[in-house]
Protein backbone atom coordinates (compact mmCIF):
# COMPACT_ATOMS: atom_id res chain seq x y z
CA UNK A 1 0.00 0.00 0.00
CA UNK A 2 1.51 3.29 -1.08
CA UNK A 3 1.77 6.26 1.23
CA UNK A 4 -0.72 8.19 -0.90
CA UNK A 5 -3.26 5.41 -0.40
CA UNK A 6 -2.70 5.53 3.36
CA UNK A 7 -3.29 9.31 3.34
CA UNK A 8 -6.54 8.91 1.38
CA UNK A 9 -7.68 6.08 3.70
CA UNK A 10 -6.96 8.18 6.81
CA UNK A 11 -8.70 11.24 5.34
CA UNK A 12 -11.71 9.09 4.49
CA UNK A 13 -11.67 7.64 7.98
CA UNK A 14 -11.63 11.10 9.55
CA UNK A 15 -14.57 12.28 7.44
CA UNK A 16 -16.65 9.17 8.19
CA UNK A 17 -15.71 9.35 11.88
CA UNK A 18 -16.76 13.00 12.15
CA UNK A 19 -20.09 12.43 10.44
CA UNK A 20 -20.97 9.33 12.46
CA UNK A 21 -19.71 10.89 15.70
CA UNK A 22 -21.80 14.02 15.23
CA UNK A 23 -24.98 12.05 14.57
CA UNK A 24 -24.39 9.63 17.45
CA UNK A 25 -23.53 12.41 19.89
CA UNK A 26 -26.78 14.20 19.08
CA UNK A 27 -28.67 10.95 19.63
CA UNK A 28 -26.85 9.79 22.78
CA UNK A 29 -26.30 13.01 24.76
CA UNK A 30 -29.76 12.82 26.37
CA UNK A 31 -28.76 9.40 27.72
CA UNK A 32 -26.01 10.89 29.86
CA UNK A 33 -23.64 13.53 28.61
CA UNK A 34 -20.44 11.78 29.72
CA UNK A 35 -21.25 8.21 28.67
CA UNK A 36 -23.18 9.32 25.61
CA UNK A 37 -20.18 11.20 24.25
CA UNK A 38 -17.78 8.33 24.97
CA UNK A 39 -20.04 5.67 23.45
CA UNK A 40 -20.55 7.86 20.38
CA UNK A 41 -16.80 8.29 19.95
CA UNK A 42 -16.05 4.58 20.32
CA UNK A 43 -18.80 3.57 17.89
CA UNK A 44 -17.74 6.20 15.36
CA UNK A 45 -14.14 4.94 15.47
CA UNK A 46 -15.34 1.39 14.90
CA UNK A 47 -17.74 2.33 12.09
CA UNK A 48 -15.14 4.46 10.32
CA UNK A 49 -12.64 1.60 10.55
CA UNK A 50 -15.18 -0.86 9.16
CA UNK A 51 -16.09 1.50 6.31
CA UNK A 52 -12.53 2.32 5.32
CA UNK A 53 -11.49 -1.33 5.65
CA UNK A 54 -14.33 -2.36 3.37
CA UNK A 55 -13.73 0.36 0.77
CA UNK A 56 -9.95 -0.06 0.70
CA UNK A 57 -9.91 -3.88 1.02
CA UNK A 58 -8.23 -4.27 -2.37
CA UNK A 59 -5.47 -1.79 -1.55
CA UNK A 60 -4.99 -3.27 1.92
CA UNK A 61 -4.45 -6.73 0.43
CA UNK A 62 -1.81 -5.51 -2.06
CA UNK A 63 0.91 -6.14 0.51
CA UNK A 64 0.82 -7.62 3.98
CA UNK A 65 -2.65 -7.03 5.37
CA UNK A 66 -1.41 -6.36 8.92
CA UNK A 67 1.22 -3.90 7.68
CA UNK A 68 -1.34 -1.93 5.68
CA UNK A 69 -3.82 -1.88 8.56
CA UNK A 70 -1.09 -0.83 10.98
CA UNK A 71 -0.05 2.05 8.72
CA UNK A 72 -3.61 3.35 8.49
CA UNK A 73 -4.30 2.86 12.22
CA UNK A 74 -1.08 4.58 13.30
CA UNK A 75 -1.55 7.58 11.05
CA UNK A 76 -5.17 7.83 12.22
CA UNK A 77 -3.94 7.78 15.83
CA UNK A 78 -1.59 10.66 15.08
CA UNK A 79 -4.48 12.63 13.60
CA UNK A 80 -6.56 11.85 16.71
CA UNK A 81 -3.71 13.03 18.93
CA UNK A 82 -3.56 16.36 17.15
CA UNK A 83 -7.34 16.70 17.32
CA UNK A 84 -7.33 15.95 21.05
CA UNK A 85 -4.46 18.37 21.66
CA UNK A 86 -6.25 21.09 19.72
CA UNK A 87 -9.44 20.55 21.68
CA UNK A 88 -8.05 20.09 25.16
CA UNK A 89 -4.66 21.72 24.82
CA UNK A 90 -6.14 25.13 24.14
CA UNK A 91 -8.41 24.94 27.18
CA UNK A 92 -6.02 24.32 30.05
CA UNK A 93 -8.59 24.70 32.82
CA UNK A 94 -11.25 22.04 32.40
CA UNK A 95 -13.76 24.17 34.20
CA UNK A 96 -16.66 23.36 36.45
CA UNK A 97 -16.84 19.63 35.66
CA UNK A 98 -13.29 19.02 36.84
CA UNK A 99 -13.74 21.18 39.92
CA UNK A 100 -17.01 19.46 40.81
CA UNK A 101 -15.48 16.01 40.32
CA UNK A 102 -12.58 16.92 42.58
CA UNK A 103 -14.80 18.36 45.28
CA UNK A 104 -17.09 15.32 45.24
CA UNK A 105 -14.22 12.84 45.25
CA UNK A 106 -11.73 14.42 47.66
CA UNK A 107 -11.86 16.83 50.54
CA UNK A 108 -10.35 19.77 48.64
CA UNK A 109 -10.34 22.50 51.27
CA UNK A 110 -6.61 22.12 51.81
CA UNK A 111 -5.60 21.90 48.14
CA UNK A 112 -3.14 24.49 46.94
CA UNK A 113 -2.96 26.00 43.47
CA UNK A 114 -0.12 23.59 42.71
CA UNK A 115 -2.38 20.65 43.58
CA UNK A 116 -5.10 21.92 41.24
CA UNK A 117 -2.62 22.49 38.41
CA UNK A 118 -1.11 19.02 38.88
CA UNK A 119 -4.56 17.41 38.78
CA UNK A 120 -5.54 19.34 35.68
CA UNK A 121 -2.24 18.38 34.02
CA UNK A 122 -2.99 14.74 34.77
CA UNK A 123 -6.50 15.14 33.32
CA UNK A 124 -5.02 16.74 30.21
CA UNK A 125 -2.77 13.72 29.67
CA UNK A 126 -5.65 11.30 30.21
CA UNK A 127 -7.99 13.20 27.91
CA UNK A 128 -5.40 13.29 25.11
CA UNK A 129 -4.14 9.71 25.54
CA UNK A 130 -7.46 7.86 25.68
CA UNK A 131 -8.67 8.94 22.21
CA UNK A 132 -5.38 7.74 20.74
CA UNK A 133 -5.59 4.37 22.52
CA UNK A 134 -9.25 3.92 21.57
CA UNK A 135 -8.45 5.03 18.02
CA UNK A 136 -5.71 2.44 17.71
CA UNK A 137 -7.74 -0.41 19.19
CA UNK A 138 -11.12 0.21 17.56
CA UNK A 139 -9.60 1.50 14.33
CA UNK A 140 -7.49 -1.65 14.02
CA UNK A 141 -10.47 -3.89 14.78
CA UNK A 142 -12.67 -2.03 12.31
CA UNK A 143 -10.03 -2.03 9.57
CA UNK A 144 -9.33 -5.72 10.09
CA UNK A 145 -13.00 -6.73 9.99
CA UNK A 146 -13.80 -4.38 7.12
CA UNK A 147 -10.93 -5.63 4.99
CA UNK A 148 -12.03 -9.26 5.28
CA UNK A 149 -14.14 -8.99 2.14
CA UNK A 150 -12.66 -10.41 -1.02
CA UNK A 151 -12.13 -7.68 -3.64
CA UNK A 152 -14.10 -8.28 -6.79
CA UNK A 153 -12.34 -8.98 -10.07
CA UNK A 154 -13.39 -5.56 -11.26
CA UNK A 155 -11.28 -3.75 -8.60
CA UNK A 156 -8.16 -5.84 -9.23
CA UNK A 157 -5.66 -4.30 -11.60
N, C-alpha and C positions, 0 to 999 in steps of 0.2 A: 504494500500500500504506500503510495507516494505521499510526501508531506502535504502536497496540495489537497489530496483527497482527505487527509486527516483534518486539515483546516476547514474544509467544506462540511465534513461530518460533525465537527465540534460546533461550527456556526449553526448548522441545522438543529443540533441538539439544544443549543441555547435558545433558539427561537421556539422550538416545540415546548421546552421546559417553561419558558416565560408564559406562553399562552395557556398551557395546562395549569400551571401554578396560579395564575390570576383567576381562572375560572374556579378552581378548587378552593382557593382562599375565600372567594366571595360566597361559596356554598357552605364551607365548613366553619367560618368565623362564628356564626351564631351558636355552634356546638360548644365551643369554649375557645376563647381567643388564642391561648397558648398552644393547646393541643391541636386545634384546628389548623393553625399555621404550620405546625411541624408535620402533621399528617399530609397536608397539601404539598409541602415541599418534598417529602419522601416519595409520595406517589408521582409527583411531576418528574422527579429524577428517574424513577423506574419507567414511566411511560415514555419519556424522551429517549432513554436508552433502548427500549424495545423498538420504538419507531425508527431510530437511526440504524440500529442493528438490522432491522428488516429491510430498510431501503438500501443500505450499503452492504448487504450480505455478499454480493458478488465481489466487491472491492476488498472486503475483509478476508475473503477466502483466497485472494490472489497470492498471498504469502502465508506465513504461519498465522492461524486464526487468533491465537492468544497474543501474539506480538501486535497485531493490528488493533485488537480490542484494548490492549494495554496502552498503546499510543493514544487512542481516542480518549480513554478514561483519564489518563494522566493530564493531557492537555485540557480536558474539561475541568479537572480538579483545579488546575492553575487559574482558569477563567473564574471558577467559583470562589477561589481565594481572593482574587482581585475584586470581585463583586462584594464579597463579605467585608473586605477591608474598606471599600468605598462606602458601604452602608454603615458599618459600625465604627470604622476608624475616624470618620469625620465627626461623629457624635461621641466624644469621650465620656461624658457623664450620661449614664443610662437612664437617668431620671427617676420619676416616682416609683416605677415598678421595682427597680433595684433597691431603692431605699426602703420600700414597704416590705420586700422580701427579707432584707437584712433585719429590720425591726421586728418582724414576726418570727424570725428564726433565732436570733441572738439578742441578748440584752445589750443594746448598743449605746447606752448612756455614757459609757466610759471610752468609746471609740474616739481616736484622734483623727485628724485629717489624713495622716499617713495611712491609718488603717483603712479608711474609706477609699483612698486612692489605690492601695494595694488590692482591695477587693474588686474594685472596678477594673483594674488591670487584669486580674485573673478572669473576670467575666468577659473582657474583651478577647482574651486568648481562647476561651471556651467557645464564644460566639463566632469566632472566625475559623476555628479548627473543626468544629462539628460539621458545618456544611461541606467541607473538603472531604472529611472521612465518609460522610453519607454519600457524597457525590461519587467517590471512588467505589464504594461497595455497591450501591444501587445502580450506578452507571454501568459497572462491570457486569452485574447480573443481567441488567436489561439488554446490554449489547450482546452478551453471550446468548441469551435466549432468543433475541431478535434475529441474530445471524444464523440460527439453526436451519432456516429455510434453505432449500436447494435453489440456487439461481436458475432461472429458466434458460433455455438455449438461446433465446433472443438477446439476453443481456450479456452472454459470453462473447468475447471478442477474439 
